[in-house]
Amino acid sequence: MTRKPDEVWKECLDTFRDVVDPPSFKTWFEPVRAMSLETDDAGAKLTVRLPSPFFYEWLEAHYPTLIRKTITKVLGPEGRLVYDVVIEQGDRSSGYGGSGIKLPARPTASEEQTNEMRVDARRQVDSDRGPAAPLQTGPDDGNVTTTTHVMSAVYSNLNPSYTFDRFVEGDCNRLARSASVAIAKQPGKTSFNPFMIYGGVGLGKTHLMQAIGNYAKANDPQYRILYVSSERFTTEFVQAIQHNRVSDFTVFYQSVDLLVIDDAQFFAGKEKTQEEFFHIFNALHQGGKQIVLSADRPPRDIEGIEERLLSRFQWGLAADMQPPDLETRIAILRRKAEDDGLAIDHDVIEFIAHNVKSNIRELEGALIRLLAFSTLNKRDIELVMAKDVLRDLVKDSRINLTIDELQSVVCDYFQIPVDLVCAKTRKREVVRARQVAMYFCKELTQHSLKTIGLHFGGRDHSTVIHANQSVHDQMETDTNFRDMIEELHHKIDLRSR
């Protein structure tokens, strides 16, 4: 059976994850992507792409032995790994030579030889002024080979699924989306430069920022776009300092046409990083290049950022993104269901939209959870199941009513006095009202089972559990009873407003 490059690289990542601490794994291994897997007489060769030259420097400096041993384990003794670092062709003089380095599963040359070969490779990249072409350096001993090639694009880090077509517009994000479309059509040529999108987590800032990049890239494939988080920018800058390559770092970032920085608030307190970004910002802005940023708050509210940098954040346009309103949440859920090929009743969509209000990420997470539960249990997605599966999400949006008020609503509905549900009577209509009232108290308040039981004539917590289970069971089997519970829930909702 033919192995896929993604599968092979995932097997390697599983080994790295067991050895490398989580922050380092997330920073240096997770962003690496498998490109191809080839097999010839010399053995298997896995090619992976690195987001920037600093990844190559760091991996080679800190994890060479681990990587070689892992490749041997996964691909066999003759296994080889090739790094594919993509950089702008015009920046070859800076030393940012995009390179594919074939690493042996077990070294057959000394580390000194290998290091000499790498230096040699960089010198050839620096001196080469011809068309982009592979450059072979050092002797090929069948296992240790260094191949350097220059490519004509910046690796953008963009997610192709983040497009304007897939972004649901609403009152909560209309200004941000409209400005983003205008920028994407003419990056660097509008008055929205820089452009900052700010708002809480999970509201679609990253989607919108990357949509700008994807649109611009589709219009001009040669356009140099780079999306990077502020944390990644800081990490690369620190590595540039450690390897005496700050000038290379600066030239590389100043070479892009559209720079997209996510979570700019994390620059706070990092004085040297802010200074470097300030100079890069000025160079790009003066050169008519587009800058797009995001933050979790308005620029003026970001503490720990130098005043001169804050003033530049506010040169262009800052647009906020608010939590989506009900109609937008429904539209988002419908779009997500269509994308995933799910057939979901409108009442389930409305239930999720009414109860999950904080951000888009939680909305989509609710649908994914329903899909998983439906698939594993081979059940259709319907309202009763959705309420049960998403119970913990709904708890965060519980209705602000007391136990006494819930008792009053339920007893009014059943037309019986409130004191009867607290009495010891076992009349059928009273037992049903009591169980329904206990059910709503458990579902819609934060009170403990013991507290709920005390409000119903000093009953034990086990009585509340039994009542809740009885209501759930009857809802599963009796559609009329389920409709009644839905009607009551609606009345409670109205009462709480």
ABEGO torsion letter per residue (X at the ends): XBBBAAAAAAAAAAAAAAABBAAAAAAAAAABBBABBBBBAAEBBBBBBBABAAAAAAAAAAAAAAAAAAAAAAAEAABBBBBBBBBBAAAAAAGBBBBBBBBBABBABBAAAAAAAAAAAAAAAAABABBBBBBBBEBBAGABBBBBBBBABBBAGBBAABBAAABBBBAAAAAAAAAAAAAAABBGABABOBBBBBEBBGAGAAAAAAAAAAAAAAABAABBBBBBBAAAAAAAAAAAAAAGAAAAAAAAAAABABBBBBGAAAABGBAAAAAAAAAAAAAAAAAGBBBBBBBABBAAABBGBBAAAAAAAAABBBBBBBBBBAAAAAAAAAAAAAAAGBBBBAAAAAAAAAABAABAAAAAAAAAAAAAAAAAAGBBBBAAAAAAAAAAAAAAABBBBBAAAAAAAAAAAAGBBAAAAABABABAAAAAAAAAAAAAAAAABABBAAAAAAABGGBBAAAAAAAAAAAAAAAAABAAAAAAAAAAAAAAAAAAX
